[in-house]
Protein backbone atom coordinates (compact mmCIF):
# COMPACT_ATOMS: atom_id res chain seq x y z
CA UNK A 1 0.00 0.00 0.00
CA UNK A 2 1.47 3.31 -1.07
CA UNK A 3 0.80 6.52 0.82
CA UNK A 4 2.71 9.62 1.72
CA UNK A 5 3.23 10.88 5.23
CA UNK A 6 3.11 14.57 5.94
CA UNK A 7 5.60 16.39 3.74
CA UNK A 8 5.06 19.99 4.83
CA UNK A 9 4.27 22.21 7.77
CA UNK A 10 0.80 23.77 7.83
CA UNK A 11 2.31 27.14 6.96
CA UNK A 12 4.08 25.66 3.91
CA UNK A 13 0.87 23.89 2.79
CA UNK A 14 -1.03 27.19 2.91
CA UNK A 15 1.80 29.19 1.30
CA UNK A 16 2.02 26.64 -1.51
CA UNK A 17 -1.75 26.79 -2.03
CA UNK A 18 -1.52 30.55 -2.52
CA UNK A 19 1.14 29.90 -5.17
CA UNK A 20 -1.05 27.25 -6.88
CA UNK A 21 1.27 24.43 -5.78
CA UNK A 22 -0.25 21.14 -4.67
CA UNK A 23 0.03 19.33 -1.36
CA UNK A 24 -0.78 15.75 -0.40
CA UNK A 25 -3.83 14.47 1.45
CA UNK A 26 -2.01 14.17 4.77
CA UNK A 27 -0.78 17.77 4.65
CA UNK A 28 -4.25 19.07 3.78
CA UNK A 29 -5.84 16.82 6.39
CA UNK A 30 -3.59 18.22 9.10
CA UNK A 31 -4.46 21.82 8.16
CA UNK A 32 -8.19 21.12 8.15
CA UNK A 33 -7.91 19.08 11.37
CA UNK A 34 -6.59 22.14 13.21
CA UNK A 35 -9.24 24.42 11.70
CA UNK A 36 -12.11 22.06 12.55
CA UNK A 37 -10.83 21.45 16.11
CA UNK A 38 -10.57 25.21 16.67
CA UNK A 39 -14.23 25.53 15.60
CA UNK A 40 -15.36 22.94 18.15
CA UNK A 41 -15.67 19.87 15.92
CA UNK A 42 -14.74 16.34 16.90
CA UNK A 43 -12.37 15.23 14.15
CA UNK A 44 -11.10 11.85 13.02
CA UNK A 45 -8.58 11.03 10.32
CA UNK A 46 -9.83 8.22 8.07
CA UNK A 47 -7.18 6.21 6.21
CA UNK A 48 -8.63 4.41 3.19
CA UNK A 49 -7.28 2.23 0.41
CA UNK A 50 -8.67 3.44 -2.91
CA UNK A 51 -10.34 0.61 -4.83
CA UNK A 52 -9.22 1.59 -8.33
CA UNK A 53 -5.67 2.83 -7.78
CA UNK A 54 -4.84 0.81 -4.67
CA UNK A 55 -3.21 3.85 -3.09
CA UNK A 56 -3.77 5.05 0.43
CA UNK A 57 -5.71 8.26 1.06
CA UNK A 58 -6.55 10.38 4.09
CA UNK A 59 -9.83 12.18 4.60
CA UNK A 60 -11.66 13.45 7.68
CA UNK A 61 -14.81 12.70 9.63
CA UNK A 62 -16.28 15.68 11.47
CA UNK A 63 -18.95 15.90 14.15
CA UNK A 64 -20.44 18.96 15.82
CA UNK A 65 -23.45 19.16 18.11
CA UNK A 66 -24.94 22.16 16.30
CA UNK A 67 -23.54 22.12 12.75
CA UNK A 68 -23.87 18.39 11.99
CA UNK A 69 -26.61 17.53 14.47
CA UNK A 70 -24.14 15.37 16.38
CA UNK A 71 -23.70 13.08 13.36
CA UNK A 72 -20.41 12.25 11.66
CA UNK A 73 -19.93 13.71 8.17
CA UNK A 74 -17.14 12.93 5.71
CA UNK A 75 -14.95 15.64 4.26
CA UNK A 76 -11.89 15.38 2.03
CA UNK A 77 -9.58 18.40 2.34
CA UNK A 78 -7.32 17.32 -0.54
CA UNK A 79 -10.26 16.87 -2.92
CA UNK A 80 -11.71 20.23 -1.91
CA UNK A 81 -8.34 21.95 -2.33
CA UNK A 82 -7.98 20.40 -5.80
CA UNK A 83 -11.42 21.34 -7.10
CA UNK A 84 -12.25 24.56 -8.88
CA UNK A 85 -15.97 24.07 -8.28
CA UNK A 86 -15.79 25.07 -4.63
CA UNK A 87 -17.71 21.90 -3.71
CA UNK A 88 -16.87 21.23 -0.06
CA UNK A 89 -18.44 17.78 -0.41
CA UNK A 90 -15.91 16.54 -2.99
CA UNK A 91 -14.51 13.20 -1.82
CA UNK A 92 -11.85 11.03 -3.43
CA UNK A 93 -11.88 7.25 -2.96
CA UNK A 94 -15.40 7.42 -1.55
CA UNK A 95 -15.81 3.67 -2.01
CA UNK A 96 -12.37 2.91 -0.59
CA UNK A 97 -11.81 0.34 2.13
CA UNK A 98 -11.23 1.89 5.54
CA UNK A 99 -7.82 0.82 6.83
CA UNK A 100 -7.78 2.82 10.07
CA UNK A 101 -9.42 5.61 12.01
CA UNK A 102 -6.87 8.00 13.49
CA UNK A 103 -3.80 5.99 12.40
CA UNK A 104 -1.02 6.61 14.91
CA UNK A 105 1.53 7.60 12.25
CA UNK A 106 -0.47 10.68 11.28
CA UNK A 107 -0.01 12.18 14.74
CA UNK A 108 3.80 11.88 14.75
CA UNK A 109 4.28 15.37 13.38
CA UNK A 110 0.81 16.88 13.70
CA UNK A 111 1.81 19.08 16.59
CA UNK A 112 5.22 20.05 15.24
CA UNK A 113 3.87 21.88 12.18
Secondary structure, DSSP 8 states (H G I E B T S, - for coil): -------S-HHHHHHHHHTT----HHHHHHHHHHHHHHTT-EEEEEEEE-TTT--EEEEEEEE-TTTSTT--EEE-HHHHHH-SS--TT--SSTT-EEEEES-GGGGTTGGG-
